[in-house]
Amino acid sequence: MQTGQHVWFIGFMGAGKSHWAARTADVLGLPLIDLDAALQAATGRTVAALFDELGEAGFRALEAEEVRRVAGLTAPHVIATGGGTPELPGVWPLFETTGRVIWLDVAWPELAARLSSERDTRPLLAGPDWEGRARALWLKRRPVYARALEVWRAPSEAQVQALALRLQSTR
Ligand code: S3P
């Protein structure tokens, strides 16, 4: 498998993975894959419905299958992962042998503010004390996300352009 081809965006729910992956795909002229959207298209179900019908374990199995499919694509893509994707067993070697990983690291108060208005589509944020549970999950996941070699803390158009320049010089 060719190395360095895909650009994988990782980070917690609400970090802006879909937005910045789409911008990056545009600037690089590469196709975009949003893992959650791809799963929804493949199953005809929303993420919330998949959690309801299959449970979280069933959703994770589908997510892992989708990551393997995408990792196996020979053409380079920009990929927005789900917040839990980096915790899937065996996923990091797939990320690292098929491209580069960019972590969108957003401070908790900012994430909480964004997520409070976007809870409906996210089954992990349903129910009481969503903010306490989400913050605990964010704290647990940060060391997992931190394996990424590249971290964007204040993503901007300039950062996307800088990435494009770096990639052009290595391709
Ligand atoms: C999840 C994040 C969601 C989606 C699912 C589970 C998670 O994606 O995959 O609800 O475990 O953090 P986003 O990060 O795009 O919200």
Backbone and ligand atoms as CSV (ligand in chain L), in Angstrom:
chain,resi,resn,atom,element,x,y,z
A,1,MET,N,N,0.846,-1.203,0.000
A,1,MET,CA,C,0.000,0.000,0.000
A,1,MET,C,C,0.880,1.251,0.000
A,2,GLN,N,N,0.524,2.188,-0.839
A,2,GLN,CA,C,1.276,3.438,-0.922
A,2,GLN,C,C,1.144,4.220,0.399
A,3,THR,N,N,2.234,4.802,0.871
A,3,THR,CA,C,2.101,5.560,2.126
A,3,THR,C,C,1.898,7.043,1.842
A,4,GLY,N,N,1.351,7.723,2.840
A,4,GLY,CA,C,1.237,9.170,2.750
A,4,GLY,C,C,0.131,9.661,1.839
A,5,GLN,N,N,-0.821,8.818,1.503
A,5,GLN,CA,C,-1.802,9.266,0.516
A,5,GLN,C,C,-3.017,9.979,1.122
A,6,HIS,N,N,-3.640,9.374,2.129
A,6,HIS,CA,C,-4.860,9.980,2.680
A,6,HIS,C,C,-4.526,11.071,3.701
A,7,VAL,N,N,-5.514,11.933,3.946
A,7,VAL,CA,C,-5.421,12.861,5.077
A,7,VAL,C,C,-6.605,12.515,5.987
A,8,TRP,N,N,-6.296,12.007,7.178
A,8,TRP,CA,C,-7.337,11.610,8.134
A,8,TRP,C,C,-7.502,12.719,9.171
A,9,PHE,N,N,-8.706,13.257,9.312
A,9,PHE,CA,C,-8.981,14.222,10.374
A,9,PHE,C,C,-9.624,13.502,11.547
A,10,ILE,N,N,-9.039,13.694,12.730
A,10,ILE,CA,C,-9.603,13.092,13.938
A,10,ILE,C,C,-9.881,14.177,14.978
A,11,GLY,N,N,-10.655,13.818,15.997
A,11,GLY,CA,C,-10.923,14.759,17.082
A,11,GLY,C,C,-12.299,14.486,17.668
A,12,PHE,N,N,-12.562,15.151,18.783
A,12,PHE,CA,C,-13.806,14.907,19.500
A,12,PHE,C,C,-15.001,15.430,18.692
A,13,MET,N,N,-16.202,14.960,19.077
A,13,MET,CA,C,-17.443,15.488,18.495
A,13,MET,C,C,-17.416,17.012,18.590
A,14,GLY,N,N,-17.812,17.664,17.528
A,14,GLY,CA,C,-17.885,19.126,17.558
A,14,GLY,C,C,-16.565,19.825,17.280
A,15,ALA,N,N,-15.499,19.070,17.010
A,15,ALA,CA,C,-14.186,19.697,16.798
A,15,ALA,C,C,-14.080,20.366,15.428
A,16,GLY,N,N,-15.006,20.039,14.533
A,16,GLY,CA,C,-14.971,20.657,13.193
A,16,GLY,C,C,-14.354,19.758,12.135
A,17,LYS,N,N,-14.338,18.445,12.384
A,17,LYS,CA,C,-13.697,17.507,11.439
A,17,LYS,C,C,-14.342,17.571,10.055
A,18,SER,N,N,-15.675,17.562,10.018
A,18,SER,CA,C,-16.355,17.554,8.713
A,18,SER,C,C,-16.042,18.838,7.955
A,19,HIS,N,N,-16.088,19.968,8.656
A,19,HIS,CA,C,-15.839,21.261,8.011
A,19,HIS,C,C,-14.412,21.337,7.467
A,20,TRP,N,N,-13.429,21.037,8.309
A,20,TRP,CA,C,-12.032,21.228,7.885
A,20,TRP,C,C,-11.589,20.146,6.912
A,21,ALA,N,N,-12.157,18.971,7.015
A,21,ALA,CA,C,-11.856,17.942,6.006
A,21,ALA,C,C,-12.403,18.393,4.650
A,22,ALA,N,N,-13.592,18.974,4.641
A,22,ALA,CA,C,-14.186,19.436,3.372
A,22,ALA,C,C,-13.357,20.571,2.777
A,23,ARG,N,N,-12.927,21.513,3.600
A,23,ARG,CA,C,-12.090,22.622,3.105
A,23,ARG,C,C,-10.771,22.083,2.534
A,24,THR,N,N,-10.187,21.139,3.271
A,24,THR,CA,C,-8.898,20.581,2.852
A,24,THR,C,C,-9.064,19.813,1.538
A,25,ALA,N,N,-10.129,19.050,1.432
A,25,ALA,CA,C,-10.384,18.306,0.192
A,25,ALA,C,C,-10.516,19.270,-0.982
A,26,ASP,N,N,-11.221,20.360,-0.757
A,26,ASP,CA,C,-11.400,21.386,-1.797
A,26,ASP,C,C,-10.056,21.940,-2.251
A,27,VAL,N,N,-9.254,22.350,-1.281
A,27,VAL,CA,C,-7.987,23.003,-1.610
A,27,VAL,C,C,-7.014,22.017,-2.247
A,28,LEU,N,N,-7.006,20.794,-1.767
A,28,LEU,CA,C,-6.085,19.789,-2.333
A,28,LEU,C,C,-6.623,19.195,-3.635
A,29,GLY,N,N,-7.900,19.424,-3.901
A,29,GLY,CA,C,-8.513,18.821,-5.084
A,29,GLY,C,C,-8.652,17.315,-4.942
A,30,LEU,N,N,-8.900,16.873,-3.713
A,30,LEU,CA,C,-9.065,15.430,-3.460
A,30,LEU,C,C,-10.513,15.132,-3.061
A,31,PRO,N,N,-10.970,13.906,-3.313
A,31,PRO,CA,C,-12.318,13.559,-2.865
A,31,PRO,C,C,-12.400,13.471,-1.334
A,32,LEU,N,N,-13.574,13.782,-0.840
A,32,LEU,CA,C,-13.834,13.795,0.609
A,32,LEU,C,C,-14.656,12.575,0.998
A,33,ILE,N,N,-14.297,11.967,2.124
A,33,ILE,CA,C,-15.180,10.945,2.710
A,33,ILE,C,C,-15.456,11.344,4.149
A,34,ASP,N,N,-16.742,11.446,4.481
A,34,ASP,CA,C,-17.137,11.682,5.861
A,34,ASP,C,C,-17.649,10.330,6.355
A,35,LEU,N,N,-16.943,9.735,7.312
A,35,LEU,CA,C,-17.261,8.343,7.686
A,35,LEU,C,C,-18.707,8.176,8.145
A,36,ASP,N,N,-19.177,9.105,8.994
A,36,ASP,CA,C,-20.564,8.984,9.466
A,36,ASP,C,C,-21.548,9.079,8.298
A,37,ALA,N,N,-21.284,10.038,7.391
A,37,ALA,CA,C,-22.180,10.203,6.240
A,37,ALA,C,C,-22.123,8.969,5.344
A,38,ALA,N,N,-20.928,8.398,5.192
A,38,ALA,CA,C,-20.791,7.205,4.350
A,38,ALA,C,C,-21.563,6.032,4.961
A,39,LEU,N,N,-21.487,5.906,6.294
A,39,LEU,CA,C,-22.232,4.823,6.961
A,39,LEU,C,C,-23.730,5.031,6.817
A,40,GLN,N,N,-24.127,6.289,6.927
A,40,GLN,CA,C,-25.559,6.596,6.798
A,40,GLN,C,C,-26.036,6.291,5.388
A,41,ALA,N,N,-25.207,6.638,4.397
A,41,ALA,CA,C,-25.597,6.382,3.006
A,41,ALA,C,C,-25.649,4.873,2.750
A,42,ALA,N,N,-24.685,4.143,3.294
A,42,ALA,CA,C,-24.614,2.701,3.027
A,42,ALA,C,C,-25.762,1.938,3.691
A,43,THR,N,N,-26.223,2.423,4.843
A,43,THR,CA,C,-27.237,1.670,5.589
A,43,THR,C,C,-28.639,2.257,5.440
A,44,GLY,N,N,-28.709,3.508,4.943
A,44,GLY,CA,C,-30.021,4.162,4.883
A,44,GLY,C,C,-30.554,4.508,6.268
A,45,ARG,N,N,-29.650,4.584,7.260
A,45,ARG,CA,C,-30.055,4.895,8.644
A,45,ARG,C,C,-29.224,6.062,9.167
A,46,THR,N,N,-29.784,6.844,10.065
A,46,THR,CA,C,-28.975,7.869,10.725
A,46,THR,C,C,-28.084,7.182,11.767
A,47,VAL,N,N,-27.054,7.920,12.212
A,47,VAL,CA,C,-26.192,7.372,13.266
A,47,VAL,C,C,-27.036,7.037,14.501
A,48,ALA,N,N,-27.969,7.930,14.840
A,48,ALA,CA,C,-28.816,7.686,16.019
A,48,ALA,C,C,-29.634,6.405,15.841
A,49,ALA,N,N,-30.157,6.179,14.636
A,49,ALA,CA,C,-30.949,4.959,14.389
A,49,ALA,C,C,-30.047,3.726,14.464
A,50,LEU,N,N,-28.821,3.847,13.964
A,50,LEU,CA,C,-27.895,2.699,14.025
A,50,LEU,C,C,-27.579,2.351,15.482
A,51,PHE,N,N,-27.361,3.360,16.325
A,51,PHE,CA,C,-27.125,3.100,17.759
A,51,PHE,C,C,-28.350,2.415,18.364
A,52,ASP,N,N,-29.536,2.902,18.006
A,52,ASP,CA,C,-30.785,2.342,18.542
A,52,ASP,C,C,-30.953,0.891,18.153
A,53,GLU,N,N,-30.725,0.625,16.859
A,53,GLU,CA,C,-31.014,-0.717,16.337
A,53,GLU,C,C,-29.931,-1.726,16.655
A,54,LEU,N,N,-28.661,-1.286,16.610
A,54,LEU,CA,C,-27.550,-2.238,16.729
A,54,LEU,C,C,-26.800,-2.113,18.037
A,55,GLY,N,N,-27.083,-1.044,18.785
A,55,GLY,CA,C,-26.294,-0.770,19.983
A,55,GLY,C,C,-24.965,-0.141,19.570
A,56,GLU,N,N,-24.226,0.366,20.564
A,56,GLU,CA,C,-22.952,1.012,20.217
A,56,GLU,C,C,-21.979,-0.004,19.603
A,57,ALA,N,N,-21.983,-1.246,20.118
A,57,ALA,CA,C,-21.025,-2.240,19.592
A,57,ALA,C,C,-21.293,-2.519,18.111
A,58,GLY,N,N,-22.580,-2.581,17.749
A,58,GLY,CA,C,-22.920,-2.825,16.345
A,58,GLY,C,C,-22.487,-1.663,15.468
A,59,PHE,N,N,-22.693,-0.436,15.984
A,59,PHE,CA,C,-22.253,0.752,15.238
A,59,PHE,C,C,-20.739,0.723,15.052
A,60,ARG,N,N,-20.003,0.379,16.122
A,60,ARG,CA,C,-18.527,0.369,16.033
A,60,ARG,C,C,-18.042,-0.674,15.021
A,61,ALA,N,N,-18.752,-1.800,14.935
A,61,ALA,CA,C,-18.354,-2.837,13.972
A,61,ALA,C,C,-18.498,-2.296,12.545
A,62,LEU,N,N,-19.603,-1.595,12.286
A,62,LEU,CA,C,-19.801,-1.004,10.948
A,62,LEU,C,C,-18.748,0.070,10.670
A,63,GLU,N,N,-18.465,0.863,11.700
A,63,GLU,CA,C,-17.485,1.950,11.561
A,63,GLU,C,C,-16.102,1.364,11.230
A,64,ALA,N,N,-15.748,0.272,11.924
A,64,ALA,CA,C,-14.429,-0.359,11.700
A,64,ALA,C,C,-14.343,-0.916,10.273
A,65,GLU,N,N,-15.440,-1.484,9.821
A,65,GLU,CA,C,-15.480,-2.030,8.452
A,65,GLU,C,C,-15.290,-0.904,7.430
A,66,GLU,N,N,-15.932,0.227,7.693
A,66,GLU,CA,C,-15.832,1.383,6.781
A,66,GLU,C,C,-14.404,1.943,6.771
A,67,VAL,N,N,-13.770,1.995,7.931
A,67,VAL,CA,C,-12.377,2.488,7.981
A,67,VAL,C,C,-11.480,1.562,7.159
A,68,ARG,N,N,-11.680,0.262,7.292
A,68,ARG,CA,C,-10.849,-0.683,6.523
A,68,ARG,C,C,-11.069,-0.483,5.023
A,69,ARG,N,N,-12.332,-0.286,4.642
A,69,ARG,CA,C,-12.619,-0.061,3.219
A,69,ARG,C,C,-11.906,1.194,2.717
A,70,VAL,N,N,-12.036,2.265,3.463
A,70,VAL,CA,C,-11.448,3.540,3.049
A,70,VAL,C,C,-9.914,3.448,3.040
A,71,ALA,N,N,-9.360,2.797,4.052
A,71,ALA,CA,C,-7.894,2.656,4.121
A,71,ALA,C,C,-7.379,1.892,2.901
A,72,GLY,N,N,-8.208,1.025,2.358
A,72,GLY,CA,C,-7.790,0.215,1.218
A,72,GLY,C,C,-7.921,0.915,-0.130
A,73,LEU,N,N,-8.481,2.121,-0.141
A,73,LEU,CA,C,-8.629,2.836,-1.418
A,73,LEU,C,C,-7.259,3.270,-1.917
A,74,THR,N,N,-6.977,3.030,-3.167
A,74,THR,CA,C,-5.641,3.386,-3.658
A,74,THR,C,C,-5.543,4.872,-3.991
A,75,ALA,N,N,-6.651,5.494,-4.370
A,75,ALA,CA,C,-6.606,6.940,-4.652
A,75,ALA,C,C,-6.648,7.717,-3.339
A,76,PRO,N,N,-5.870,8.811,-3.260
A,76,PRO,CA,C,-5.871,9.608,-2.031
A,76,PRO,C,C,-7.207,10.284,-1.767
A,77,HIS,N,N,-7.600,10.306,-0.514
A,77,HIS,CA,C,-8.837,10.949,-0.076
A,77,HIS,C,C,-8.562,11.773,1.179
A,78,VAL,N,N,-9.435,12.725,1.439
A,78,VAL,CA,C,-9.437,13.406,2.737
A,78,VAL,C,C,-10.625,12.837,3.507
A,79,ILE,N,N,-10.373,12.425,4.753
A,79,ILE,CA,C,-11.399,11.699,5.500
A,79,ILE,C,C,-11.713,12.380,6.821
A,80,ALA,N,N,-12.998,12.631,7.050
A,80,ALA,CA,C,-13.460,13.093,8.361
A,80,ALA,C,C,-13.908,11.853,9.114
A,81,THR,N,N,-13.230,11.529,10.211
A,81,THR,CA,C,-13.609,10.356,10.991
A,81,THR,C,C,-14.702,10.752,11.988
A,82,GLY,N,N,-15.235,9.789,12.716
A,82,GLY,CA,C,-16.133,10.074,13.833
A,82,GLY,C,C,-15.288,10.262,15.095
A,83,GLY,N,N,-15.865,10.882,16.105
A,83,GLY,CA,C,-15.102,11.148,17.327
A,83,GLY,C,C,-14.542,9.895,17.988
A,84,GLY,N,N,-15.228,8.751,17.792
A,84,GLY,CA,C,-14.784,7.515,18.439
A,84,GLY,C,C,-13.896,6.649,17.559
A,85,THR,N,N,-13.718,7.039,16.303
A,85,THR,CA,C,-12.955,6.192,15.369
A,85,THR,C,C,-11.537,5.867,15.876
A,86,PRO,N,N,-10.806,6.857,16.436
A,86,PRO,CA,C,-9.437,6.542,16.853
A,86,PRO,C,C,-9.341,5.534,17.997
A,87,GLU,N,N,-10.475,5.217,18.631
A,87,GLU,CA,C,-10.460,4.215,19.710
A,87,GLU,C,C,-10.725,2.803,19.187
A,88,LEU,N,N,-11.023,2.671,17.923
A,88,LEU,CA,C,-11.305,1.329,17.397
A,88,LEU,C,C,-10.027,0.491,17.436
A,89,PRO,N,N,-10.140,-0.786,17.826
A,89,PRO,CA,C,-8.936,-1.609,17.881
A,89,PRO,C,C,-8.271,-1.707,16.501
A,90,GLY,N,N,-6.961,-1.534,16.482
A,90,GLY,CA,C,-6.194,-1.749,15.247
A,90,GLY,C,C,-6.285,-0.623,14.232
A,91,VAL,N,N,-6.907,0.496,14.615
A,91,VAL,CA,C,-7.150,1.531,13.608
A,91,VAL,C,C,-5.898,2.383,13.334
A,92,TRP,N,N,-5.046,2.564,14.333
A,92,TRP,CA,C,-3.889,3.466,14.136
A,92,TRP,C,C,-2.924,2.973,13.066
A,93,PRO,N,N,-2.582,1.695,13.041
A,93,PRO,CA,C,-1.717,1.235,11.941
A,93,PRO,C,C,-2.354,1.491,10.575
A,94,LEU,N,N,-3.675,1.407,10.502
A,94,LEU,CA,C,-4.343,1.709,9.221
A,94,LEU,C,C,-4.187,3.190,8.885
A,95,PHE,N,N,-4.427,4.054,9.877
A,95,PHE,CA,C,-4.237,5.490,9.647
A,95,PHE,C,C,-2.803,5.747,9.174
A,96,GLU,N,N,-1.867,5.187,9.940
A,96,GLU,CA,C,-0.469,5.596,9.768
A,96,GLU,C,C,0.195,5.004,8.530
A,97,THR,N,N,-0.313,3.883,8.052
A,97,THR,CA,C,0.297,3.320,6.844
A,97,THR,C,C,-0.384,3.836,5.574
A,98,THR,N,N,-1.505,4.538,5.748
A,98,THR,CA,C,-2.203,4.990,4.536
A,98,THR,C,C,-2.229,6.502,4.410
A,99,GLY,N,N,-1.570,7.221,5.310
A,99,GLY,CA,C,-1.583,8.672,5.175
A,99,GLY,C,C,-1.126,9.383,6.415
A,100,ARG,N,N,-1.569,10.636,6.513
A,100,ARG,CA,C,-1.234,11.439,7.686
A,100,ARG,C,C,-2.491,11.706,8.496
A,101,VAL,N,N,-2.279,11.902,9.808
A,101,VAL,CA,C,-3.404,12.105,10.716
A,101,VAL,C,C,-3.308,13.505,11.306
A,102,ILE,N,N,-4.404,14.250,11.226
A,102,ILE,CA,C,-4.447,15.599,11.801
A,102,ILE,C,C,-5.506,15.621,12.900
A,103,TRP,N,N,-5.064,15.992,14.106
A,103,TRP,CA,C,-5.971,16.066,15.254
A,103,TRP,C,C,-6.455,17.497,15.416
A,104,LEU,N,N,-7.764,17.690,15.409
A,104,LEU,CA,C,-8.345,19.000,15.707
A,104,LEU,C,C,-8.602,19.034,17.210
A,105,ASP,N,N,-7.730,19.727,17.907
A,105,ASP,CA,C,-7.781,19.753,19.374
A,105,ASP,C,C,-8.442,21.040,19.837
A,106,VAL,N,N,-9.653,20.912,20.348
A,106,VAL,CA,C,-10.434,22.086,20.753
A,106,VAL,C,C,-10.630,22.040,22.273
A,107,ALA,N,N,-10.486,23.182,22.916
A,107,ALA,CA,C,-10.620,23.260,24.380
A,107,ALA,C,C,-12.060,22.931,24.800
A,108,TRP,N,N,-12.205,22.377,26.010
A,108,TRP,CA,C,-13.514,21.906,26.448
A,108,TRP,C,C,-14.624,22.966,26.428
A,109,PRO,N,N,-14.399,24.168,26.952
A,109,PRO,CA,C,-15.519,25.136,26.969
A,109,PRO,C,C,-16.070,25.417,25.571
A,110,GLU,N,N,-15.186,25.488,24.609
A,110,GLU,CA,C,-15.603,25.739,23.230
A,110,GLU,C,C,-16.407,24.536,22.693
A,111,LEU,N,N,-15.902,23.337,22.956
A,111,LEU,CA,C,-16.625,22.136,22.502
A,111,LEU,C,C,-18.002,22.059,23.150
A,112,ALA,N,N,-18.050,22.281,24.460
A,112,ALA,CA,C,-19.328,22.177,25.187
A,112,ALA,C,C,-20.332,23.158,24.609
A,113,ALA,N,N,-19.873,24.367,24.300
A,113,ALA,CA,C,-20.785,25.373,23.743
A,113,ALA,C,C,-21.324,24.906,22.396
A,114,ARG,N,N,-20.430,24.357,21.564
A,114,ARG,CA,C,-20.897,23.890,20.250
A,114,ARG,C,C,-21.852,22.703,20.401
A,115,LEU,N,N,-21.481,21.774,21.296
A,115,LEU,CA,C,-22.260,20.534,21.385
A,115,LEU,C,C,-23.641,20.749,21.989
A,116,SER,N,N,-23.772,21.770,22.836
A,116,SER,CA,C,-25.071,21.960,23.497
A,116,SER,C,C,-26.175,22.205,22.468
A,117,SER,N,N,-25.805,22.746,21.312
A,117,SER,CA,C,-26.852,22.969,20.298
A,117,SER,C,C,-26.864,21.880,19.231
A,118,GLU,N,N,-26.017,20.865,19.398
A,118,GLU,CA,C,-25.932,19.818,18.353
A,118,GLU,C,C,-26.082,18.426,18.949
A,119,ARG,N,N,-26.902,18.311,19.992
A,119,ARG,CA,C,-26.968,17.025,20.688
A,119,ARG,C,C,-27.880,16.009,19.995
A,120,ASP,N,N,-28.855,16.522,19.242
A,120,ASP,CA,C,-29.899,15.649,18.688
A,120,ASP,C,C,-29.357,14.502,17.852
A,121,THR,N,N,-28.315,14.802,17.046
A,121,THR,CA,C,-27.826,13.789,16.112
A,121,THR,C,C,-26.773,12.880,16.753
A,122,ARG,N,N,-26.454,13.121,18.031
A,122,ARG,CA,C,-25.340,12.394,18.655
A,122,ARG,C,C,-25.833,11.567,19.839
A,123,PRO,N,N,-26.002,10.264,19.617
A,123,PRO,CA,C,-26.586,9.428,20.665
A,123,PRO,C,C,-25.789,9.427,21.964
A,124,LEU,N,N,-24.481,9.648,21.902
A,124,LEU,CA,C,-23.693,9.623,23.138
A,124,LEU,C,C,-23.980,10.848,24.014
A,125,LEU,N,N,-24.641,11.852,23.420
A,125,LEU,CA,C,-24.926,13.065,24.185
A,125,LEU,C,C,-26.382,13.109,24.654
A,126,ALA,N,N,-27.095,12.002,24.467
A,126,ALA,CA,C,-28.493,11.965,24.916
A,126,ALA,C,C,-28.527,11.712,26.424
A,127,GLY,N,N,-29.611,12.116,27.049
A,127,GLY,CA,C,-29.825,11.776,28.456
A,127,GLY,C,C,-29.245,12.783,29.427
A,128,PRO,N,N,-29.425,12.487,30.734
A,128,PRO,CA,C,-29.025,13.439,31.771
A,128,PRO,C,C,-27.515,13.574,31.900
A,129,ASP,N,N,-27.094,14.692,32.459
A,129,ASP,CA,C,-25.679,15.011,32.687
A,129,ASP,C,C,-24.826,14.777,31.449
A,130,TRP,N,N,-25.353,15.165,30.282
A,130,TRP,CA,C,-24.603,14.912,29.047
A,130,TRP,C,C,-23.251,15.601,29.094
A,131,GLU,N,N,-23.215,16.791,29.725
A,131,GLU,CA,C,-21.963,17.542,29.676
A,131,GLU,C,C,-20.888,16.879,30.538
A,132,GLY,N,N,-21.274,16.380,31.699
A,132,GLY,CA,C,-20.306,15.689,32.563
A,132,GLY,C,C,-19.777,14.431,31.894
A,133,ARG,N,N,-20.696,13.681,31.282
A,133,ARG,CA,C,-20.276,12.433,30.623
A,133,ARG,C,C,-19.407,12.721,29.402
A,134,ALA,N,N,-19.795,13.753,28.640
A,134,ALA,CA,C,-19.027,14.075,27.432
A,134,ALA,C,C,-17.629,14.569,27.810
A,135,ARG,N,N,-17.546,15.359,28.882
A,135,ARG,CA,C,-16.226,15.875,29.284
A,135,ARG,C,C,-15.325,14.720,29.732
A,136,ALA,N,N,-15.907,13.755,30.448
A,136,ALA,CA,C,-15.116,12.594,30.893
A,136,ALA,C,C,-14.617,11.801,29.673
A,137,LEU,N,N,-15.464,11.674,28.675
A,137,LEU,CA,C,-15.074,10.949,27.453
A,137,LEU,C,C,-13.971,11.714,26.709
A,138,TRP,N,N,-14.115,13.030,26.667
A,138,TRP,CA,C,-13.108,13.888,26.012
A,138,TRP,C,C,-11.746,13.729,26.711
A,139,LEU,N,N,-11.782,13.733,28.057
A,139,LEU,CA,C,-10.523,13.576,28.814
A,139,LEU,C,C,-9.902,12.203,28.558
A,140,LYS,N,N,-10.743,11.178,28.483
A,140,LYS,CA,C,-10.253,9.813,28.263
A,140,LYS,C,C,-9.656,9.672,26.857
A,141,ARG,N,N,-10.256,10.383,25.911
A,141,ARG,CA,C,-9.810,10.204,24.524
A,141,ARG,C,C,-8.605,11.062,24.140
A,142,ARG,N,N,-8.367,12.152,24.866
A,142,ARG,CA,C,-7.285,13.051,24.431
A,142,ARG,C,C,-5.948,12.324,24.243
A,143,PRO,N,N,-5.547,11.422,25.180
A,143,PRO,CA,C,-4.274,10.719,24.959
A,143,PRO,C,C,-4.305,9.825,23.714
A,144,VAL,N,N,-5.484,9.358,23.354
A,144,VAL,CA,C,-5.600,8.527,22.140
A,144,VAL,C,C,-5.395,9.419,20.905
A,145,TYR,N,N,-6.089,10.551,20.892
A,145,TYR,CA,C,-5.950,11.484,19.761
A,145,TYR,C,C,-4.510,11.992,19.645
A,146,ALA,N,N,-3.843,12.089,20.790
A,146,ALA,CA,C,-2.506,12.717,20.819
A,146,ALA,C,C,-1.454,11.901,20.071
A,147,ARG,N,N,-1.802,10.717,19.627
A,147,ARG,CA,C,-0.853,9.947,18.812
A,147,ARG,C,C,-0.650,10.594,17.429
A,148,ALA,N,N,-1.586,11.456,17.035
A,148,ALA,CA,C,-1.460,12.127,15.730
A,148,ALA,C,C,-0.187,12.969,15.699
A,149,LEU,N,N,0.491,12.950,14.571
A,149,LEU,CA,C,1.739,13.716,14.456
A,149,LEU,C,C,1.474,15.192,14.207
A,150,GLU,N,N,0.269,15.502,13.765
A,150,GLU,CA,C,-0.049,16.900,13.467
A,150,GLU,C,C,-1.277,17.323,14.267
A,151,VAL,N,N,-1.201,18.487,14.910
A,151,VAL,CA,C,-2.315,18.973,15.733
A,151,VAL,C,C,-2.679,20.370,15.258
A,152,TRP,N,N,-3.974,20.579,15.015
A,152,TRP,CA,C,-4.450,21.927,14.677
A,152,TRP,C,C,-5.294,22.412,15.853
A,153,ARG,N,N,-4.826,23.475,16.514
A,153,ARG,CA,C,-5.580,23.994,17.667
A,153,ARG,C,C,-6.439,25.193,17.276
A,154,ALA,N,N,-6.033,25.881,16.234
A,154,ALA,CA,C,-6.838,27.013,15.759
A,154,ALA,C,C,-6.896,26.917,14.245
A,155,PRO,N,N,-7.676,25.969,13.730
A,155,PRO,CA,C,-7.695,25.751,12.287
A,155,PRO,C,C,-8.099,27.015,11.537
A,156,SER,N,N,-7.507,27.203,10.368
A,156,SER,CA,C,-7.802,28.393,9.572
A,156,SER,C,C,-7.547,28.042,8.111
A,157,GLU,N,N,-8.018,28.922,7.240
A,157,GLU,CA,C,-7.749,28.734,5.816
A,157,GLU,C,C,-6.243,28.711,5.567
A,158,ALA,N,N,-5.506,29.558,6.317
A,158,ALA,CA,C,-4.051,29.622,6.134
A,158,ALA,C,C,-3.413,28.263,6.464
A,159,GLN,N,N,-3.959,27.593,7.472
A,159,GLN,CA,C,-3.412,26.285,7.854
A,159,GLN,C,C,-3.660,25.245,6.746
A,160,VAL,N,N,-4.832,25.346,6.124
A,160,VAL,CA,C,-5.152,24.439,5.017
A,160,VAL,C,C,-4.191,24.700,3.846
A,161,GLN,N,N,-3.971,25.977,3.547
A,161,GLN,CA,C,-3.059,26.325,2.442
A,161,GLN,C,C,-1.642,25.853,2.740
A,162,ALA,N,N,-1.226,25.988,3.994
A,162,ALA,CA,C,0.129,25.565,4.376
A,162,ALA,C,C,0.265,24.044,4.214
A,163,LEU,N,N,-0.777,23.321,4.577
A,163,LEU,CA,C,-0.755,21.865,4.396
A,163,LEU,C,C,-0.641,21.528,2.915
A,164,ALA,N,N,-1.411,22.240,2.090
A,164,ALA,CA,C,-1.374,21.980,0.647
A,164,ALA,C,C,0.037,22.193,0.106
A,165,LEU,N,N,0.696,23.251,0.550
A,165,LEU,CA,C,2.067,23.521,0.090
A,165,LEU,C,C,3.011,22.401,0.501
A,166,ARG,N,N,2.873,21.976,1.755
A,166,ARG,CA,C,3.751,20.891,2.241
A,166,ARG,C,C,3.515,19.609,1.445
A,167,LEU,N,N,2.250,19.314,1.182
A,167,LEU,CA,C,1.953,18.070,0.462
A,167,LEU,C,C,2.456,18.139,-0.976
A,168,GLN,N,N,2.322,19.320,-1.582
A,168,GLN,CA,C,2.801,19.459,-2.959
A,168,GLN,C,C,4.306,19.198,-3.033
A,169,SER,N,N,5.030,19.639,-2.002
A,169,SER,CA,C,6.476,19.477,-2.053
A,169,SER,C,C,6.898,18.048,-1.733
A,170,THR,N,N,5.984,17.222,-1.172
A,170,THR,CA,C,6.383,15.842,-0.888
A,170,THR,C,C,5.777,14.844,-1.882
A,171,ARG,N,N,4.851,15.300,-2.718
A,171,ARG,CA,C,4.207,14.377,-3.674
A,171,ARG,C,C,5.022,14.250,-4.945
L,1,S3P,C1,C,-19.162,9.491,18.044
L,1,S3P,C2,C,-19.053,10.607,17.242
L,1,S3P,C3,C,-19.967,10.865,16.125
L,1,S3P,C4,C,-20.557,9.558,15.579
L,1,S3P,C5,C,-21.173,8.782,16.698
L,1,S3P,C6,C,-20.165,8.422,17.794
L,1,S3P,C7,C,-18.198,9.333,19.154
L,1,S3P,O1,O,-19.265,11.551,15.069
L,1,S3P,O2,O,-19.576,8.796,14.935
L,1,S3P,O3,O,-22.239,9.551,17.236
L,1,S3P,O4,O,-18.048,8.197,19.660
L,1,S3P,O5,O,-17.567,10.346,19.545
L,1,S3P,P1,P,-18.840,13.110,15.180
L,1,S3P,O6,O,-17.534,13.174,15.899
L,1,S3P,O7,O,-18.715,13.533,13.745
L,1,S3P,O8,O,-19.936,13.811,15.903
